[in-house]
Amino acid sequence: MRVLVVNCGSSTLKFQLIDTAKGEAAPAPERYLARGVIERIGSQATLDFEAGSDAYRDTASIADHEEASRRVFAWLDTAGFLASGGLDAVGHRVVHGGPDFVAPTRLDDDVIAALAQLRELAPLHNEPALAAIQAAQAVLGARVPMVAVFDTAFHHTMPAWAAQYAIPRNLATKYHLRRYGFHGLAHRSMSEGYATLTATPVDELKLITLQLGSGCSAAAIDAGRSVDTSMGFTPLEGLMMGTRSGDLDPALPGFLARKEGVETAEVETWLNTRSGLLGVSERSSDMRELLEAAGQGDCGAELAVAMFCYRARKYIAAYLAVLNGANAILFGGGIGENAPEVRARICVQMDWCGLRLDTARNTAARGTPARISTDDATLHAYVMPVDEARIIARDTVRCLEA
């Protein structure tokens, strides 16, 4: 089954066309037929598409994700992938599924209308996903089925004591206030990848996964099920991120709103777009730039990197308690997969729990699956690249076969 996977970020659209095995006993791995990305949507965007040896690169003014989607479908049509038999299904990543969407769901008018009601829970991501869904419908009509795969669904298994906030229950019930968690596809990809790499059934593993990129989150995974995660009702809670603050005193937004004479919504924007690595360093949200600047004596950059690593280390320790020990810690995402110095600083002085990194292994590991702990470590660490597209494609097939 040929599945087009569409993954929308706040200013990006990534796609992959994957020839995916049907049925549980079908052969693997999947074949990647085409892929691409449009970046900086909303301004002068860059387009980078490829199919085999054929590549297409361009820059263009692209106003929104609907227009971006149409550019993708036009290229796929030109490349011959929209002809009869060229495309069997479309799988869309949707960040927030709210309280009701806890499994991959076939898209129809009722589901799309329900998703539209969830815009306010993740406006930077759900709105673009909806635009891409509607654009795909306009191009493909009803002949190609589409499935929504939700980032929040993986964390639906969290027990009540991890998922609930300590607020009045009537308010929590009325407004569906709970810790939903995000990056579920990434955490699931890492855990399943580790199980495959080590030839260990997922249901025999206890894992701590760290998705470290522009957005960051940690998860405690027991027997393939998320039992806790750092993000909450929105993607703002938890680890320090590129431009997001992560955990803070809940009274702080109100305090700043009063002192600065602005609405609370404005402060929330600051916490999402002007905080984290960018806010502390007053320089950049890019970890590569901050590491270089810290090495040259920039105190703000050094503090930002130190805070980032310290907070990740705190979550590792907390999740070791949640899981009563773990088999491994897995690093994924752009920073997690490609920044050895960050991994080393996160794992420093963790001999107490049996975690010791091998310096040579850690330095060499970039973007490919690799163990970075010493042979005698009792808690191992791995770099485990994230492949959300493969998870979405498989879930799309299973949903349509059900």
Residue pairs with C-beta under 8 A, 6 or more apart in sequence:
1 19
1 20
1 21
1 22
1 88
1 89
1 397
1 400
2 17
2 18
2 19
2 20
2 33
2 81
2 86
2 87
2 88
2 89
3 17
3 18
3 20
3 88
3 89
3 90
3 91
3 392
3 393
3 396
3 397
4 15
4 16
4 17
4 18
4 76
4 81
4 87
4 89
4 90
4 91
5 15
5 16
5 17
5 18
5 90
5 91
5 93
5 388
5 389
5 392
5 393
5 396
6 13
6 14
6 15
6 69
6 72
6 90
6 91
6 92
6 93
6 132
6 136
7 13
7 14
7 15
7 93
7 388
7 389
7 392
8 14
8 65
8 92
8 93
8 125
8 128
8 129
8 131
8 132
9 125
9 128
10 124
10 125
10 128
11 39
11 40
11 41
11 42
12 37
12 38
12 39
12 40
12 41
13 37
13 38
13 41
13 65
13 68
13 69
13 72
13 128
13 132
14 35
14 36
14 37
14 389
15 34
15 35
15 36
15 37
15 72
16 32
16 34
16 35
16 389
16 393
17 32
17 33
17 34
17 35
17 51
17 76
17 81
17 87
18 30
18 31
18 32
18 33
18 389
18 390
18 393
19 30
19 31
19 32
19 33
20 30
20 393
20 394
20 396
20 397
21 27
21 28
21 30
21 397
22 397
22 401
23 401
30 390
30 393
30 394
33 51
33 52
33 81
34 49
34 50
34 51
34 52
34 76
34 79
34 81
35 49
35 50
35 51
36 47
36 48
36 49
36 50
36 56
36 72
36 75
37 47
37 48
38 45
38 46
38 47
38 48
38 62
38 68
38 71
38 72
39 45
39 46
39 48
40 46
41 62
41 63
41 64
41 65
41 67
41 68
41 128
42 62
42 63
42 64
43 61
44 59
44 60
44 61
45 59
45 60
45 61
45 62
45 68
46 57
46 58
46 59
47 56
47 57
47 58
47 59
47 60
47 71
48 55
48 56
48 57
49 55
49 56
49 57
49 72
49 75
50 56
51 79
51 81
54 79
56 75
60 71
62 68
62 71
64 128
64 131
65 127
65 128
65 129
65 131
65 132
65 135
66 131
66 132
66 134
66 135
68 132
69 131
69 132
69 135
69 136
69 139
70 135
70 139
73 82
73 135
73 136
73 139
73 140
76 82
76 87
80 86
81 87
82 139
82 140
87 140
87 144
88 144
89 144
89 145
89 146
89 147
89 396
89 397
89 400
90 136
90 140
90 144
90 145
90 146
90 147
90 396
91 104
91 146
91 147
91 148
91 149
91 392
91 393
91 395
91 396
92 107
92 129
92 132
92 133
92 136
92 146
92 147
92 148
92 149
92 392
93 129
93 149
93 151
93 185
93 388
93 392
94 101
94 115
94 125
94 126
94 129
94 148
94 149
94 150
94 151
95 122
95 125
95 126
95 129
95 150
95 151
95 152
95 182
95 235
96 118
96 121
96 122
96 125
96 126
96 150
96 151
96 152
96 180
96 182
97 118
97 148
97 150
97 151
97 152
97 153
97 180
98 117
98 118
98 121
98 152
98 176
98 180
99 176
99 178
100 114
101 114
101 115
101 148
101 150
101 152
101 153
102 150
102 152
102 153
102 156
103 150
103 153
103 399
104 147
104 148
104 149
104 150
104 153
104 395
104 396
104 398
104 399
105 111
105 147
105 148
105 150
105 399
106 145
106 146
106 147
106 399
106 400
107 133
107 145
107 146
107 147
107 148
111 148
112 130
112 133
112 134
115 126
115 129
115 130
115 133
115 148
116 130
118 126
119 126
119 127
119 130
121 180
121 233
121 234
122 182
122 234
122 235
124 272
129 148
133 146
133 148
136 144
136 146
137 146
140 146
145 400
147 395
147 396
147 399
147 400
149 185
149 391
149 392
149 395
149 396
150 184
151 182
151 183
151 184
151 185
152 180
152 181
152 182
152 184
153 184
154 181
154 184
154 185
154 187
154 188
154 226
155 163
155 179
155 180
155 181
155 182
155 184
155 219
155 226
155 229
156 226
157 225
157 226
157 227
158 179
158 181
158 226
158 227
158 228
158 229
159 227
162 179
162 227
162 228
162 322
163 178
163 179
164 172
164 178
164 179
165 172
165 177
165 178
165 179
165 232
165 233
167 177
171 177
172 178
177 233
178 233
179 229
179 231
179 232
179 233
179 237
180 231
180 232
180 233
181 217
181 219
181 226
181 229
181 230
181 231
181 232
182 215
182 217
182 229
182 231
182 235
183 211
183 215
183 217
183 219
183 229
183 231
184 226
185 388
185 391
185 392
186 209
186 211
186 332
186 333
186 386
186 388
187 209
187 211
187 217
187 219
187 221
187 226
187 229
188 391
189 332
189 386
189 387
189 388
189 390
189 391
190 207
190 209
190 211
190 330
190 332
190 384
190 386
191 202
191 205
191 207
191 209
191 221
191 224
191 330
192 202
192 224
192 391
193 330
193 369
193 384
193 385
193 387
194 200
194 205
194 207
194 328
194 330
194 382
194 384
195 201
195 202
195 205
195 224
197 369
197 382
197 384
200 327
202 223
202 224
203 223
203 224
204 223
205 221
205 223
205 224
205 327
205 328
206 220
206 221
206 222
206 223
206 323
206 324
206 325
206 326
206 327
207 220
207 221
207 326
207 327
207 328
207 329
207 330
208 218
208 219
208 220
208 221
208 316
208 319
208 320
208 323
208 326
208 328
208 329
208 330
209 218
209 219
209 221
209 329
209 330
209 332
209 384
210 216
210 217
210 218
210 312
210 315
210 316
210 329
210 330
210 331
210 332
210 333
210 336
210 346
211 217
211 218
211 219
211 332
211 333
211 336
211 386
212 239
212 312
212 331
212 332
212 333
212 334
212 335
212 336
212 339
212 342
213 242
213 333
213 334
213 335
213 336
214 241
214 242
214 243
214 285
214 334
215 235
215 241
215 242
215 244
216 230
216 238
216 239
216 240
216 241
216 242
216 246
216 312
216 333
216 335
217 229
217 230
217 231
217 235
217 238
217 239
218 229
218 230
218 238
218 239
218 312
218 315
218 316
218 319
219 226
219 228
219 229
219 230
219 319
220 226
220 227
220 228
220 229
220 319
220 322
220 323
220 326
221 227
222 323
227 322
227 323
228 319
228 322
229 238
230 237
230 238
230 239
230 246
230 315
231 237
231 238
232 238
235 244
236 244
236 245
236 246
236 268
236 271
236 272
237 246
237 247
238 246
238 247
238 315
239 246
239 247
239 308
239 311
239 312
239 315
240 246
240 276
240 277
240 280
240 307
240 308
240 311
241 276
241 277
242 276
242 277
242 278
242 285
242 286
242 287
243 272
243 273
243 274
243 275
243 276
243 277
243 278
243 279
243 285
244 271
244 272
244 273
244 275
244 276
245 271
245 275
245 276
245 279
246 276
246 311
247 311
248 271
253 264
253 267
253 268
253 271
254 264
256 262
256 267
256 270
257 263
257 264
257 266
257 267
260 266
260 267
276 285
277 284
277 285
277 286
277 287
277 290
277 304
277 305
277 308
278 284
278 285
280 300
280 303
280 304
280 307
281 290
281 293
281 298
281 300
281 301
281 303
281 304
282 300
283 289
283 290
283 293
283 298
283 300
283 301
283 304
284 290
284 293
284 301
287 305
287 308
287 335
287 339
287 342
288 339
289 301
290 298
290 301
290 304
290 305
291 301
291 305
291 339
291 341
291 342
293 301
294 301
294 302
294 305
305 342
305 345
306 345
308 342
309 342
309 345
309 346
309 348
312 346
313 346
313 347
313 348
313 350
316 329
316 346
316 350
317 353
319 326
320 326
320 353
320 379
325 379
326 379
327 379
327 380
328 379
328 380
328 381
328 382
329 347
329 355
329 379
329 380
329 381
329 382
330 381
330 382
330 383
330 384
331 337
331 343
331 372
331 381
331 382
331 383
331 384
332 383
332 384
332 385
332 386
333 386
335 342
336 342
336 343
336 383
337 366
337 367
337 383
337 385
337 386
338 366
338 367
340 362
340 363
340 365
340 366
340 372
343 357
343 362
343 372
343 381
343 383
344 357
344 359
344 362
347 355
347 356
347 357
347 381
350 356
350 379
353 378
353 379
354 377
354 378
354 379
355 373
355 377
355 379
355 380
355 381
356 373
356 374
356 376
356 377
357 372
357 373
357 374
357 381
358 372
358 373
358 374
358 375
361 370
361 371
361 372
361 373
362 372
364 370
365 372
365 383
366 383
367 383
367 385
368 383
368 385
369 382
369 383
369 384
369 385
370 382
370 383
371 380
371 381
371 382
372 381
372 382
372 383
373 379
373 380
373 381
373 382
